[in-house]
Amino acid sequence: MKKLIIAASATMTLAFVVPASADAEEVDVDEYCGVIHGLATTVMTKRQKGIAVTKLMAIAEGKPMVGNIIMAAYRQHRFMATTYQQGAIDDFANDTYLECMREMGK
């Protein structure tokens, strides 16, 4: 199975695996959505640390899925307390994973 690896800049490393084929039967859905979960975790962590959305969107140029995850993360509230930040990160990553699984038919 062909995969396209998209890497981001040195300030934020995003390894995002996109199936070359739209055929969901050829994709390991658990692995694919696991990668999406990791991406969502990274993006929301940056959001909770106060990194400007413009910096992340510059990295996402030409990568619509990455851009959509960034925009969804920045629609969420930013917390100051570490406990709340971690909760927001975990919730966002889990919700994104579940949405991926739903979209992939699982």
C-alpha positions in Angstrom: 0.0 0.0 0.0 1.3 3.4 -1.0 1.5 6.1 1.6 2.4 9.7 1.4 4.4 11.1 4.3 3.9 14.8 5.0 6.5 16.4 7.3 6.2 19.8 8.9 8.9 22.3 9.8 11.5 22.0 12.6 9.3 23.9 15.0 6.6 21.3 14.9 7.0 17.8 13.6 3.9 16.2 12.2 4.2 12.8 10.7 0.9 12.4 8.9 0.2 9.3 6.9 -2.4 9.8 4.1 -3.6 6.7 2.2 -2.7 7.1 -1.5 -5.9 5.2 -2.3 -9.4 6.3 -1.3 -10.3 2.5 -0.9 -10.9 2.1 2.8 -10.5 -1.7 2.5 -6.7 -1.2 1.8 -6.2 1.1 4.8 -5.4 -0.2 8.3 -8.1 2.0 9.9 -6.8 1.5 13.5 -3.2 2.6 12.4 -4.5 5.5 10.2 -6.8 6.9 13.0 -4.0 6.4 15.5 -1.8 8.7 13.4 -4.7 11.2 13.3 -5.0 10.9 17.1 -1.3 11.7 17.4 -1.6 14.7 15.0 -4.6 16.0 17.0 -2.6 15.6 20.3 0.3 17.6 18.8 -1.9 20.4 17.4 -3.9 20.8 20.6 -0.7 20.8 22.7 0.6 23.7 20.6 -2.8 25.4 20.9 -2.8 25.1 24.7 0.8 26.4 24.9 -0.3 29.6 23.1 1.4 29.0 19.7 -0.1 31.3 17.1 -2.6 29.7 14.7 -0.9 31.4 11.8 2.3 29.5 12.5 0.5 26.2 12.4 -1.6 27.1 9.3 1.6 28.0 7.5 2.8 24.4 8.1 -0.5 23.0 6.9 -0.5 24.8 3.5 -1.6 22.3 0.9 -2.6 19.7 3.5 -6.4 20.1 4.0 -6.7 17.4 6.6 -4.0 19.0 8.8 -5.6 22.4 8.3 -9.0 21.1 9.4 -7.5 19.7 12.6 -5.7 22.9 13.3 -8.8 25.0 12.8 -10.9 22.6 15.0 -8.3 22.8 17.8 -8.2 26.6 17.7 -12.0 26.8 18.0 -11.5 25.2 21.4 -10.9 27.1 24.6 -7.3 27.7 25.8 -6.7 26.9 29.5 -4.1 28.3 31.8 -4.1 25.5 34.4 -2.0 22.5 33.4 -4.6 20.0 34.5 -7.3 21.6 32.3 -4.9 21.9 29.4 -4.1 18.2 29.5 -7.8 17.4 29.7 -8.5 19.6 26.7 -5.6 17.9 24.8 -6.9 14.4 25.7 -10.5 15.1 24.9 -9.7 16.7 21.5 -7.4 13.9 20.5 -10.0 11.3 21.5 -12.9 13.1 19.8 -10.8 13.4 16.6 -9.9 9.7 16.8 -13.6 8.7 17.2 -14.6 11.0 14.3 -11.9 9.4 12.1 -13.1 5.9 13.0 -16.7 6.9 12.2 -15.6 8.4 8.8 -13.7 5.2 8.0 -16.8 3.1 8.7 -15.8 1.6 12.0 
